[in-house]
Amino acid sequence: MSKITEQKRENIGSGGFAFPKQRKEPLHDAAHVRNAIVRFNQVEGVTDKERDEAWKRIKRAAAEFNVEVNESSWRDLAHSGKPKS
């Protein structure tokens, strides 16, 4: 996965994160989108509504960066493996 510097991370707008309020899981390239999917269930302190919104952002970013997502909902992640590229 590509490294992201602290400065670059700070320059990412809120819409560039799966969880913008917490500024968690940046979505600025395909590698980070895949990472956001894999780590999705590790994010703590968020509501199901925030997860629903984060999943929508991840799906949009996945489409933009051609990352295949087989799950239709984040609730399906517990039963799946890694995302495909």
Residue pairs with C-beta under 8 A, 6 or more apart in sequence:
1 31
1 32
1 34
1 35
2 29
2 31
2 32
4 26
4 28
4 32
9 23
9 26
12 26
12 28
14 20
14 21
14 23
15 57
16 26
16 27
16 28
17 23
17 24
17 25
17 26
17 27
17 57
18 24
18 25
18 26
18 27
18 36
18 40
18 43
18 54
18 55
18 57
18 58
18 61
19 25
19 43
19 46
19 50
19 54
20 57
21 50
22 43
22 45
22 46
24 43
25 32
25 35
25 36
25 39
25 40
25 43
25 54
25 58
26 32
26 36
27 33
27 36
27 57
27 58
27 61
29 65
30 65
30 66
30 67
30 85
33 58
33 61
33 62
33 65
33 67
33 83
34 67
34 82
34 83
34 85
36 58
36 61
37 58
37 62
37 67
37 69
37 77
37 82
37 83
38 82
38 83
40 51
40 54
40 55
40 58
40 74
40 77
41 74
41 77
41 78
43 51
43 54
46 54
51 74
52 74
54 74
55 73
55 74
58 69
59 69
61 67
62 68
62 69
62 83
66 85
67 83
67 84
67 85
68 83
68 84
68 85
69 83
70 80
70 83
70 84
71 77
71 80
